[in-house]
Each structure stands twice: as structure tokens, then as C-alpha cells.
Amino acid sequence: MIKNFKSWIKSALVRAAKTFAQTFLSMVPMGAAFLGEVNWGLTLSAAALAAVLSLATSVAGLPEVKDEETVEKDE
């Protein structure tokens, strides 16, 4: 169980970090192109919100992490 939980935490944090980076990197050129300058506060808060939502979505399950029943059957 603990091993599975550690794997879930690692996978969820990796997904959240990737989501943060994707959101951040997509908002920088949008702000520069449409507004003439980047609103860093808005960009960072939108990326942070995306990361939090990614973590919330991960609670439903991650395909990278086997559930406990599968782990028990494999052993």
C-alpha cells in the first residue's frame, strides 16, 4: 500500500509539474502577442491553478499507477 501510494504521489506531482509548465509556457506568448506585455501574476496564478486541478483530477486515478488489486494479483 505504501509503495503504491509513493508511486501515486510521484506520478501525480510529475503530472502537475508538467501541467504547470505547459500552462505557463502557453500563456507567455499569448500575453506578449495580444496584450503587448506579459502579466506575470496572472500567468503564474493560472499555471498554479492548472497544477492544483491536475492534482485534483489525479485523485480519481492515474493510469501509470496500478491499483492495489492488480498489485496483489501480480505478486
C-alpha positions as CSV (number, residue, x, y, z in Angstrom):
1,M,0.0,0.0,0.0
2,I,2.7,2.5,1.0
3,K,4.8,1.6,-2.1
4,N,1.7,2.2,-4.3
5,F,0.9,5.5,-2.5
6,K,4.5,6.7,-3.0
7,S,4.2,5.8,-6.7
8,W,0.9,7.7,-6.9
9,I,2.3,10.8,-5.2
10,K,5.3,10.8,-7.6
11,S,3.2,10.3,-10.7
12,A,0.6,13.0,-9.6
13,L,3.4,15.5,-8.9
14,V,5.1,14.9,-12.2
15,R,1.8,15.4,-14.0
16,A,1.1,18.6,-12.0
17,A,4.6,20.0,-12.8
18,K,4.1,19.2,-16.5
19,T,0.7,20.9,-16.4
20,F,2.1,23.9,-14.7
21,A,4.9,24.2,-17.3
22,Q,2.5,23.7,-20.2
23,T,0.1,26.4,-19.0
24,F,2.9,28.8,-18.1
25,L,4.7,28.4,-21.4
26,S,1.4,28.8,-23.4
27,M,0.4,32.0,-21.6
28,V,3.6,33.9,-22.1
29,P,3.4,34.2,-25.9
30,M,-0.3,34.8,-25.6
31,G,0.2,37.8,-23.3
32,A,3.0,39.2,-25.3
33,A,1.1,38.9,-28.6
34,F,-2.3,40.1,-27.6
35,L,-1.6,42.4,-24.7
36,G,1.8,43.7,-25.6
37,E,3.3,42.6,-22.3
38,V,3.1,39.6,-20.1
39,N,1.1,39.8,-16.9
40,W,3.3,37.6,-14.7
41,G,0.9,37.5,-11.8
42,L,-1.9,36.3,-13.9
43,T,0.4,33.8,-15.8
44,L,1.7,32.3,-12.6
45,S,-1.7,32.1,-10.9
46,A,-3.2,30.4,-13.9
47,A,-0.4,27.9,-14.1
48,A,-0.7,27.2,-10.4
49,L,-4.4,26.7,-10.6
50,A,-3.9,24.3,-13.5
51,A,-1.4,22.3,-11.4
52,V,-3.9,22.2,-8.5
53,L,-6.6,21.0,-10.8
54,S,-4.3,18.4,-12.2
55,L,-3.7,17.0,-8.7
56,A,-7.4,17.0,-8.0
57,T,-8.0,15.1,-11.2
58,S,-5.3,12.6,-10.2
59,V,-7.3,11.6,-7.2
60,A,-9.7,9.7,-9.5
61,G,-6.8,7.6,-10.6
62,L,-3.7,7.5,-12.6
63,P,-3.1,5.0,-15.4
64,E,0.6,5.0,-14.6
65,V,-0.1,3.5,-11.1
66,K,-1.6,0.1,-10.7
67,D,-4.4,-0.2,-8.2
68,E,-4.0,-2.4,-5.2
69,E,-6.0,-5.4,-6.6
70,T,-3.7,-5.6,-9.6
71,V,-0.5,-5.4,-7.5
72,E,-1.8,-8.1,-5.1
73,K,-2.7,-10.4,-8.1
74,D,0.7,-9.9,-9.7
75,E,2.6,-10.9,-6.5
